[in-house]
Amino acid sequence: MAFKINAAGPRNIAEIAKNKGAKLIHLSTDYVFDGTKTGAYVETDPPHPLGVYGQSKYQGEVNIAETLINSLTQN
């Protein structure tokens, strides 16, 4: 269920945005990281989700990036 909502859902929204020529801003979660970094995470840090929720959220980010070249995803 998490992948239907957090991965397929953003892909569907990205496809609609692409067809409409709209911009998409996607806010994600810190769950795409494993929490082992001592400082603050930034957009260029490699993701390493540990659970199903984090994996599904990260897959949503990947799906958006693959669908929309000019997307903005924010962790």
mmCIF file as gemmi writes it, N, C-alpha and C atoms, coordinates in Angstrom:
data_model
loop_
_atom_site.group_PDB
_atom_site.id
_atom_site.type_symbol
_atom_site.label_atom_id
_atom_site.label_alt_id
_atom_site.label_comp_id
_atom_site.label_asym_id
_atom_site.label_entity_id
_atom_site.label_seq_id
_atom_site.pdbx_PDB_ins_code
_atom_site.Cartn_x
_atom_site.Cartn_y
_atom_site.Cartn_z
_atom_site.occupancy
_atom_site.B_iso_or_equiv
_atom_site.pdbx_formal_charge
_atom_site.auth_seq_id
_atom_site.auth_asym_id
_atom_site.pdbx_PDB_model_num
ATOM 1 N N . MET Axp A 1 ? 0.823 -1.188 0 1 0 ? 1 A 1
ATOM 2 C CA . MET Axp A 1 ? 0 0 0 1 0 ? 1 A 1
ATOM 3 C C . MET Axp A 1 ? 0.875 1.263 0 1 0 ? 1 A 1
ATOM 4 N N . ALA Axp A 2 ? 1.984 1.215 0.744 1 0 ? 2 A 1
ATOM 5 C CA . ALA Axp A 2 ? 2.865 2.386 0.801 1 0 ? 2 A 1
ATOM 6 C C . ALA Axp A 2 ? 3.394 2.737 -0.586 1 0 ? 2 A 1
ATOM 7 N N . PHE Axp A 3 ? 3.728 1.735 -1.392 1 0 ? 3 A 1
ATOM 8 C CA . PHE Axp A 3 ? 4.251 2.007 -2.731 1 0 ? 3 A 1
ATOM 9 C C . PHE Axp A 3 ? 3.163 2.539 -3.664 1 0 ? 3 A 1
ATOM 10 N N . LYS Axp A 4 ? 1.927 2.11 -3.47 1 0 ? 4 A 1
ATOM 11 C CA . LYS Axp A 4 ? 0.834 2.657 -4.284 1 0 ? 4 A 1
ATOM 12 C C . LYS Axp A 4 ? 0.654 4.141 -4.01 1 0 ? 4 A 1
ATOM 13 N N . ILE Axp A 5 ? 0.726 4.512 -2.751 1 0 ? 5 A 1
ATOM 14 C CA . ILE Axp A 5 ? 0.502 5.905 -2.367 1 0 ? 5 A 1
ATOM 15 C C . ILE Axp A 5 ? 1.739 6.762 -2.611 1 0 ? 5 A 1
ATOM 16 N N . ASN Axp A 6 ? 2.893 6.319 -2.111 1 0 ? 6 A 1
ATOM 17 C CA . ASN Axp A 6 ? 4.096 7.157 -2.088 1 0 ? 6 A 1
ATOM 18 C C . ASN Axp A 6 ? 4.979 7.054 -3.321 1 0 ? 6 A 1
ATOM 19 N N . ALA Axp A 7 ? 4.806 6.034 -4.132 1 0 ? 7 A 1
ATOM 20 C CA . ALA Axp A 7 ? 5.628 5.879 -5.333 1 0 ? 7 A 1
ATOM 21 C C . ALA Axp A 7 ? 4.791 6.047 -6.598 1 0 ? 7 A 1
ATOM 22 N N . ALA Axp A 8 ? 3.706 5.287 -6.706 1 0 ? 8 A 1
ATOM 23 C CA . ALA Axp A 8 ? 2.86 5.38 -7.907 1 0 ? 8 A 1
ATOM 24 C C . ALA Axp A 8 ? 2.103 6.705 -7.938 1 0 ? 8 A 1
ATOM 25 N N . GLY Axp A 9 ? 1.647 7.176 -6.779 1 0 ? 9 A 1
ATOM 26 C CA . GLY Axp A 9 ? 0.906 8.442 -6.728 1 0 ? 9 A 1
ATOM 27 C C . GLY Axp A 9 ? 1.707 9.609 -7.28 1 0 ? 9 A 1
ATOM 28 N N . PRO Axp A 10 ? 2.928 9.827 -6.793 1 0 ? 10 A 1
ATOM 29 C CA . PRO Axp A 10 ? 3.735 10.915 -7.345 1 0 ? 10 A 1
ATOM 30 C C . PRO Axp A 10 ? 4.03 10.756 -8.841 1 0 ? 10 A 1
ATOM 31 N N . ARG Axp A 11 ? 4.203 9.508 -9.294 1 0 ? 11 A 1
ATOM 32 C CA . ARG Axp A 11 ? 4.426 9.294 -10.733 1 0 ? 11 A 1
ATOM 33 C C . ARG Axp A 11 ? 3.196 9.753 -11.518 1 0 ? 11 A 1
ATOM 34 N N . ASN Axp A 12 ? 2.019 9.399 -11.037 1 0 ? 12 A 1
ATOM 35 C CA . ASN Axp A 12 ? 0.796 9.813 -11.719 1 0 ? 12 A 1
ATOM 36 C C . ASN Axp A 12 ? 0.66 11.329 -11.753 1 0 ? 12 A 1
ATOM 37 N N . ILE Axp A 13 ? 0.946 11.97 -10.648 1 0 ? 13 A 1
ATOM 38 C CA . ILE Axp A 13 ? 0.882 13.431 -10.596 1 0 ? 13 A 1
ATOM 39 C C . ILE Axp A 13 ? 1.913 14.038 -11.541 1 0 ? 13 A 1
ATOM 40 N N . ALA Axp A 14 ? 3.121 13.471 -11.581 1 0 ? 14 A 1
ATOM 41 C CA . ALA Axp A 14 ? 4.16 13.967 -12.477 1 0 ? 14 A 1
ATOM 42 C C . ALA Axp A 14 ? 3.753 13.817 -13.941 1 0 ? 14 A 1
ATOM 43 N N . GLU Axp A 15 ? 3.101 12.722 -14.271 1 0 ? 15 A 1
ATOM 44 C CA . GLU Axp A 15 ? 2.646 12.524 -15.651 1 0 ? 15 A 1
ATOM 45 C C . GLU Axp A 15 ? 1.59 13.556 -16.024 1 0 ? 15 A 1
ATOM 46 N N . ILE Axp A 16 ? 0.683 13.848 -15.104 1 0 ? 16 A 1
ATOM 47 C CA . ILE Axp A 16 ? -0.324 14.874 -15.363 1 0 ? 16 A 1
ATOM 48 C C . ILE Axp A 16 ? 0.344 16.239 -15.525 1 0 ? 16 A 1
ATOM 49 N N . ALA Axp A 17 ? 1.281 16.555 -14.641 1 0 ? 17 A 1
ATOM 50 C CA . ALA Axp A 17 ? 1.994 17.834 -14.734 1 0 ? 17 A 1
ATOM 51 C C . ALA Axp A 17 ? 2.733 17.94 -16.063 1 0 ? 17 A 1
ATOM 52 N N . LYS Axp A 18 ? 3.36 16.858 -16.485 1 0 ? 18 A 1
ATOM 53 C CA . LYS Axp A 18 ? 4.075 16.85 -17.759 1 0 ? 18 A 1
ATOM 54 C C . LYS Axp A 18 ? 3.118 17.114 -18.908 1 0 ? 18 A 1
ATOM 55 N N . ASN Axp A 19 ? 1.975 16.451 -18.919 1 0 ? 19 A 1
ATOM 56 C CA . ASN Axp A 19 ? 0.997 16.628 -19.991 1 0 ? 19 A 1
ATOM 57 C C . ASN Axp A 19 ? 0.406 18.031 -20.014 1 0 ? 19 A 1
ATOM 58 N N . LYS Axp A 20 ? 0.31 18.653 -18.851 1 0 ? 20 A 1
ATOM 59 C CA . LYS Axp A 20 ? -0.267 19.998 -18.75 1 0 ? 20 A 1
ATOM 60 C C . LYS Axp A 20 ? 0.783 21.095 -18.861 1 0 ? 20 A 1
ATOM 61 N N . GLY Axp A 21 ? 2.055 20.713 -18.871 1 0 ? 21 A 1
ATOM 62 C CA . GLY Axp A 21 ? 3.129 21.709 -18.893 1 0 ? 21 A 1
ATOM 63 C C . GLY Axp A 21 ? 3.268 22.429 -17.563 1 0 ? 21 A 1
ATOM 64 N N . ALA Axp A 22 ? 2.827 21.784 -16.494 1 0 ? 22 A 1
ATOM 65 C CA . ALA Axp A 22 ? 2.871 22.386 -15.162 1 0 ? 22 A 1
ATOM 66 C C . ALA Axp A 22 ? 4.167 22.027 -14.453 1 0 ? 22 A 1
ATOM 67 N N . LYS Axp A 23 ? 4.514 22.832 -13.472 1 0 ? 23 A 1
ATOM 68 C CA . LYS Axp A 23 ? 5.67 22.544 -12.629 1 0 ? 23 A 1
ATOM 69 C C . LYS Axp A 23 ? 5.185 21.764 -11.414 1 0 ? 23 A 1
ATOM 70 N N . LEU Axp A 24 ? 6.06 20.935 -10.864 1 0 ? 24 A 1
ATOM 71 C CA . LEU Axp A 24 ? 5.711 20.118 -9.717 1 0 ? 24 A 1
ATOM 72 C C . LEU Axp A 24 ? 6.764 20.299 -8.637 1 0 ? 24 A 1
ATOM 73 N N . ILE Axp A 25 ? 6.314 20.598 -7.451 1 0 ? 25 A 1
ATOM 74 C CA . ILE Axp A 25 ? 7.193 20.639 -6.279 1 0 ? 25 A 1
ATOM 75 C C . ILE Axp A 25 ? 6.76 19.491 -5.378 1 0 ? 25 A 1
ATOM 76 N N . HIS Axp A 26 ? 7.7 18.632 -5.041 1 0 ? 26 A 1
ATOM 77 C CA . HIS Axp A 26 ? 7.401 17.457 -4.227 1 0 ? 26 A 1
ATOM 78 C C . HIS Axp A 26 ? 8.202 17.533 -2.939 1 0 ? 26 A 1
ATOM 79 N N . LEU Axp A 27 ? 7.522 17.514 -1.812 1 0 ? 27 A 1
ATOM 80 C CA . LEU Axp A 27 ? 8.178 17.491 -0.512 1 0 ? 27 A 1
ATOM 81 C C . LEU Axp A 27 ? 8.225 16.068 -0.012 1 0 ? 27 A 1
ATOM 82 N N . SER Axp A 28 ? 9.402 15.626 0.318 1 0 ? 28 A 1
ATOM 83 C CA . SER Axp A 28 ? 9.571 14.246 0.738 1 0 ? 28 A 1
ATOM 84 C C . SER Axp A 28 ? 9.709 14.179 2.252 1 0 ? 28 A 1
ATOM 85 N N . THR Axp A 29 ? 10.519 13.278 2.726 1 0 ? 29 A 1
ATOM 86 C CA . THR Axp A 29 ? 10.668 13.017 4.152 1 0 ? 29 A 1
ATOM 87 C C . THR Axp A 29 ? 12.105 12.661 4.474 1 0 ? 29 A 1
ATOM 88 N N . ASP Axp A 30 ? 12.474 12.85 5.722 1 0 ? 30 A 1
ATOM 89 C CA . ASP Axp A 30 ? 13.815 12.456 6.142 1 0 ? 30 A 1
ATOM 90 C C . ASP Axp A 30 ? 13.978 10.936 6.181 1 0 ? 30 A 1
ATOM 91 N N . TYR Axp A 31 ? 12.903 10.21 6.023 1 0 ? 31 A 1
ATOM 92 C CA . TYR Axp A 31 ? 12.971 8.747 6.039 1 0 ? 31 A 1
ATOM 93 C C . TYR Axp A 31 ? 13.69 8.166 4.828 1 0 ? 31 A 1
ATOM 94 N N . VAL Axp A 32 ? 14.035 8.98 3.838 1 0 ? 32 A 1
ATOM 95 C CA . VAL Axp A 32 ? 14.81 8.467 2.705 1 0 ? 32 A 1
ATOM 96 C C . VAL Axp A 32 ? 16.29 8.341 3.079 1 0 ? 32 A 1
ATOM 97 N N . PHE Axp A 33 ? 16.636 8.8 4.263 1 0 ? 33 A 1
ATOM 98 C CA . PHE Axp A 33 ? 18.003 8.672 4.778 1 0 ? 33 A 1
ATOM 99 C C . PHE Axp A 33 ? 18.006 7.742 5.979 1 0 ? 33 A 1
ATOM 100 N N . ASP Axp A 34 ? 19.173 7.177 6.27 1 0 ? 34 A 1
ATOM 101 C CA . ASP Axp A 34 ? 19.25 6.189 7.348 1 0 ? 34 A 1
ATOM 102 C C . ASP Axp A 34 ? 19.476 6.798 8.73 1 0 ? 34 A 1
ATOM 103 N N . GLY Axp A 35 ? 19.744 8.105 8.799 1 0 ? 35 A 1
ATOM 104 C CA . GLY Axp A 35 ? 19.91 8.761 10.09 1 0 ? 35 A 1
ATOM 105 C C . GLY Axp A 35 ? 21.288 8.636 10.702 1 0 ? 35 A 1
ATOM 106 N N . THR Axp A 36 ? 22.265 8.137 9.955 1 0 ? 36 A 1
ATOM 107 C CA . THR Axp A 36 ? 23.599 7.95 10.526 1 0 ? 36 A 1
ATOM 108 C C . THR Axp A 36 ? 24.504 9.165 10.361 1 0 ? 36 A 1
ATOM 109 N N . LYS Axp A 37 ? 24.122 10.134 9.556 1 0 ? 37 A 1
ATOM 110 C CA . LYS Axp A 37 ? 24.944 11.318 9.346 1 0 ? 37 A 1
ATOM 111 C C . LYS Axp A 37 ? 24.887 12.195 10.598 1 0 ? 37 A 1
ATOM 112 N N . THR Axp A 38 ? 26.03 12.754 10.979 1 0 ? 38 A 1
ATOM 113 C CA . THR Axp A 38 ? 26.066 13.568 12.194 1 0 ? 38 A 1
ATOM 114 C C . THR Axp A 38 ? 25.534 14.976 11.963 1 0 ? 38 A 1
ATOM 115 N N . GLY Axp A 39 ? 25.651 15.498 10.76 1 0 ? 39 A 1
ATOM 116 C CA . GLY Axp A 39 ? 25.15 16.837 10.451 1 0 ? 39 A 1
ATOM 117 C C . GLY Axp A 39 ? 23.815 16.774 9.743 1 0 ? 39 A 1
ATOM 118 N N . ALA Axp A 40 ? 23.394 17.926 9.267 1 0 ? 40 A 1
ATOM 119 C CA . ALA Axp A 40 ? 22.129 18.008 8.532 1 0 ? 40 A 1
ATOM 120 C C . ALA Axp A 40 ? 22.284 17.379 7.148 1 0 ? 40 A 1
ATOM 121 N N . TYR Axp A 41 ? 21.234 16.739 6.693 1 0 ? 41 A 1
ATOM 122 C CA . TYR Axp A 41 ? 21.222 16.176 5.349 1 0 ? 41 A 1
ATOM 123 C C . TYR Axp A 41 ? 20.94 17.28 4.33 1 0 ? 41 A 1
ATOM 124 N N . VAL Axp A 42 ? 21.534 17.138 3.159 1 0 ? 42 A 1
ATOM 125 C CA . VAL Axp A 42 ? 21.294 18.056 2.044 1 0 ? 42 A 1
ATOM 126 C C . VAL Axp A 42 ? 20.852 17.246 0.839 1 0 ? 42 A 1
ATOM 127 N N . GLU Axp A 43 ? 20.347 17.942 -0.17 1 0 ? 43 A 1
ATOM 128 C CA . GLU Axp A 43 ? 19.771 17.283 -1.34 1 0 ? 43 A 1
ATOM 129 C C . GLU Axp A 43 ? 20.747 16.372 -2.063 1 0 ? 43 A 1
ATOM 130 N N . THR Axp A 44 ? 22.039 16.648 -1.958 1 0 ? 44 A 1
ATOM 131 C CA . THR Axp A 44 ? 23.027 15.86 -2.692 1 0 ? 44 A 1
ATOM 132 C C . THR Axp A 44 ? 23.516 14.633 -1.923 1 0 ? 44 A 1
ATOM 133 N N . ASP Axp A 45 ? 23.07 14.463 -0.671 1 0 ? 45 A 1
ATOM 134 C CA . ASP Axp A 45 ? 23.455 13.278 0.09 1 0 ? 45 A 1
ATOM 135 C C . ASP Axp A 45 ? 22.802 12.04 -0.523 1 0 ? 45 A 1
ATOM 136 N N . PRO Axp A 46 ? 23.526 10.939 -0.566 1 0 ? 46 A 1
ATOM 137 C CA . PRO Axp A 46 ? 22.926 9.718 -1.125 1 0 ? 46 A 1
ATOM 138 C C . PRO Axp A 46 ? 21.831 9.187 -0.209 1 0 ? 46 A 1
ATOM 139 N N . PRO Axp A 47 ? 20.686 8.839 -0.771 1 0 ? 47 A 1
ATOM 140 C CA . PRO Axp A 47 ? 19.613 8.282 0.051 1 0 ? 47 A 1
ATOM 141 C C . PRO Axp A 47 ? 19.957 6.862 0.49 1 0 ? 47 A 1
ATOM 142 N N . HIS Axp A 48 ? 19.426 6.486 1.613 1 0 ? 48 A 1
ATOM 143 C CA . HIS Axp A 48 ? 19.579 5.117 2.098 1 0 ? 48 A 1
ATOM 144 C C . HIS Axp A 48 ? 18.404 4.804 3.017 1 0 ? 48 A 1
ATOM 145 N N . PRO Axp A 49 ? 17.217 4.642 2.422 1 0 ? 49 A 1
ATOM 146 C CA . PRO Axp A 49 ? 16.037 4.366 3.241 1 0 ? 49 A 1
ATOM 147 C C . PRO Axp A 49 ? 16.121 2.986 3.883 1 0 ? 49 A 1
ATOM 148 N N . LEU Axp A 50 ? 15.683 2.906 5.121 1 0 ? 50 A 1
ATOM 149 C CA . LEU Axp A 50 ? 15.781 1.644 5.842 1 0 ? 50 A 1
ATOM 150 C C . LEU Axp A 50 ? 14.482 0.837 5.836 1 0 ? 50 A 1
ATOM 151 N N . GLY Axp A 51 ? 13.358 1.483 5.9 1 0 ? 51 A 1
ATOM 152 C CA . GLY Axp A 51 ? 12.083 0.769 5.983 1 0 ? 51 A 1
ATOM 153 C C . GLY Axp A 51 ? 11.265 0.904 4.722 1 0 ? 51 A 1
ATOM 154 N N . VAL Axp A 52 ? 10.129 0.241 4.712 1 0 ? 52 A 1
ATOM 155 C CA . VAL Axp A 52 ? 9.232 0.269 3.559 1 0 ? 52 A 1
ATOM 156 C C . VAL Axp A 52 ? 8.747 1.689 3.285 1 0 ? 52 A 1
ATOM 157 N N . TYR Axp A 53 ? 8.399 2.421 4.335 1 0 ? 53 A 1
ATOM 158 C CA . TYR Axp A 53 ? 7.924 3.794 4.142 1 0 ? 53 A 1
ATOM 159 C C . TYR Axp A 53 ? 8.989 4.638 3.446 1 0 ? 53 A 1
ATOM 160 N N . GLY Axp A 54 ? 10.216 4.62 3.954 1 0 ? 54 A 1
ATOM 161 C CA . GLY Axp A 54 ? 11.298 5.387 3.342 1 0 ? 54 A 1
ATOM 162 C C . GLY Axp A 54 ? 11.596 4.934 1.923 1 0 ? 54 A 1
ATOM 163 N N . GLN Axp A 55 ? 11.566 3.633 1.692 1 0 ? 55 A 1
ATOM 164 C CA . GLN Axp A 55 ? 11.806 3.106 0.346 1 0 ? 55 A 1
ATOM 165 C C . GLN Axp A 55 ? 10.725 3.576 -0.612 1 0 ? 55 A 1
ATOM 166 N N . SER Axp A 56 ? 9.486 3.586 -0.153 1 0 ? 56 A 1
ATOM 167 C CA . SER Axp A 56 ? 8.389 4.01 -1.027 1 0 ? 56 A 1
ATOM 168 C C . SER Axp A 56 ? 8.464 5.511 -1.313 1 0 ? 56 A 1
ATOM 169 N N . LYS Axp A 57 ? 8.85 6.297 -0.314 1 0 ? 57 A 1
ATOM 170 C CA . LYS Axp A 57 ? 8.993 7.742 -0.521 1 0 ? 57 A 1
ATOM 171 C C . LYS Axp A 57 ? 10.137 8.027 -1.493 1 0 ? 57 A 1
ATOM 172 N N . TYR Axp A 58 ? 11.241 7.331 -1.331 1 0 ? 58 A 1
ATOM 173 C CA . TYR Axp A 58 ? 12.365 7.517 -2.248 1 0 ? 58 A 1
ATOM 174 C C . TYR Axp A 58 ? 11.981 7.11 -3.669 1 0 ? 58 A 1
ATOM 175 N N . GLN Axp A 59 ? 11.257 6.013 -3.819 1 0 ? 59 A 1
ATOM 176 C CA . GLN Axp A 59 ? 10.839 5.588 -5.158 1 0 ? 59 A 1
ATOM 177 C C . GLN Axp A 59 ? 9.935 6.643 -5.791 1 0 ? 59 A 1
ATOM 178 N N . GLY Axp A 60 ? 9.123 7.315 -4.989 1 0 ? 60 A 1
ATOM 179 C CA . GLY Axp A 60 ? 8.311 8.416 -5.502 1 0 ? 60 A 1
ATOM 180 C C . GLY Axp A 60 ? 9.178 9.525 -6.063 1 0 ? 60 A 1
ATOM 181 N N . GLU Axp A 61 ? 10.265 9.848 -5.367 1 0 ? 61 A 1
ATOM 182 C CA . GLU Axp A 61 ? 11.2 10.864 -5.864 1 0 ? 61 A 1
ATOM 183 C C . GLU Axp A 61 ? 11.826 10.43 -7.182 1 0 ? 61 A 1
ATOM 184 N N . VAL Axp A 62 ? 12.227 9.17 -7.243 1 0 ? 62 A 1
ATOM 185 C CA . VAL Axp A 62 ? 12.822 8.636 -8.473 1 0 ? 62 A 1
ATOM 186 C C . VAL Axp A 62 ? 11.811 8.7 -9.615 1 0 ? 62 A 1
ATOM 187 N N . ASN Axp A 63 ? 10.581 8.307 -9.337 1 0 ? 63 A 1
ATOM 188 C CA . ASN Axp A 63 ? 9.548 8.318 -10.375 1 0 ? 63 A 1
ATOM 189 C C . ASN Axp A 63 ? 9.301 9.722 -10.909 1 0 ? 63 A 1
ATOM 190 N N . ILE Axp A 64 ? 9.28 10.696 -10.031 1 0 ? 64 A 1
ATOM 191 C CA . ILE Axp A 64 ? 9.098 12.082 -10.467 1 0 ? 64 A 1
ATOM 192 C C . ILE Axp A 64 ? 10.273 12.517 -11.335 1 0 ? 64 A 1
ATOM 193 N N . ALA Axp A 65 ? 11.483 12.255 -10.876 1 0 ? 65 A 1
ATOM 194 C CA . ALA Axp A 65 ? 12.674 12.664 -11.626 1 0 ? 65 A 1
ATOM 195 C C . ALA Axp A 65 ? 12.732 12.007 -12.998 1 0 ? 65 A 1
ATOM 196 N N . GLU Axp A 66 ? 12.275 10.778 -13.096 1 0 ? 66 A 1
ATOM 197 C CA . GLU Axp A 66 ? 12.269 10.084 -14.39 1 0 ? 66 A 1
ATOM 198 C C . GLU Axp A 66 ? 11.185 10.618 -15.322 1 0 ? 66 A 1
ATOM 199 N N . THR Axp A 67 ? 10.12 11.144 -14.753 1 0 ? 67 A 1
ATOM 200 C CA . THR Axp A 67 ? 8.99 11.62 -15.55 1 0 ? 67 A 1
ATOM 201 C C . THR Axp A 67 ? 9.143 13.077 -15.952 1 0 ? 67 A 1
ATOM 202 N N . LEU Axp A 68 ? 9.604 13.883 -15.022 1 0 ? 68 A 1
ATOM 203 C CA . LEU Axp A 68 ? 9.739 15.328 -15.259 1 0 ? 68 A 1
ATOM 204 C C . LEU Axp A 68 ? 11.2 15.731 -15.168 1 0 ? 68 A 1
ATOM 205 N N . ILE Axp A 69 ? 11.73 16.265 -16.244 1 0 ? 69 A 1
ATOM 206 C CA . ILE Axp A 69 ? 13.122 16.7 -16.234 1 0 ? 69 A 1
ATOM 207 C C . ILE Axp A 69 ? 13.312 17.896 -15.303 1 0 ? 69 A 1
ATOM 208 N N . ASN Axp A 70 ? 12.365 18.811 -15.283 1 0 ? 70 A 1
ATOM 209 C CA . ASN Axp A 70 ? 12.492 20.031 -14.495 1 0 ? 70 A 1
ATOM 210 C C . ASN Axp A 70 ? 11.694 19.964 -13.199 1 0 ? 70 A 1
ATOM 211 N N . SER Axp A 71 ? 11.748 18.864 -12.499 1 0 ? 71 A 1
ATOM 212 C CA . SER Axp A 71 ? 11.021 18.763 -11.237 1 0 ? 71 A 1
ATOM 213 C C . SER Axp A 71 ? 11.892 19.279 -10.104 1 0 ? 71 A 1
ATOM 214 N N . LEU Axp A 72 ? 11.255 19.63 -9.02 1 0 ? 72 A 1
ATOM 215 C CA . LEU Axp A 72 ? 11.959 20.026 -7.811 1 0 ? 72 A 1
ATOM 216 C C . LEU Axp A 72 ? 11.476 19.109 -6.714 1 0 ? 72 A 1
ATOM 217 N N . THR Axp A 73 ? 12.393 18.265 -6.227 1 0 ? 73 A 1
ATOM 218 C CA . THR Axp A 73 ? 12.043 17.424 -5.097 1 0 ? 73 A 1
ATOM 219 C C . THR Axp A 73 ? 12.866 17.902 -3.923 1 0 ? 73 A 1
ATOM 220 N N . GLN Axp A 74 ? 12.26 17.951 -2.79 1 0 ? 74 A 1
ATOM 221 C CA . GLN Axp A 74 ? 12.918 18.465 -1.578 1 0 ? 74 A 1
ATOM 222 C C . GLN Axp A 74 ? 12.746 17.468 -0.458 1 0 ? 74 A 1
ATOM 223 N N . ASN Axp A 75 ? 13.838 17.079 0.151 1 0 ? 75 A 1
ATOM 224 C CA . ASN Axp A 75 ? 13.792 16.169 1.308 1 0 ? 75 A 1
ATOM 225 C C . ASN Axp A 75 ? 13.598 16.974 2.559 1 0 ? 75 A 1
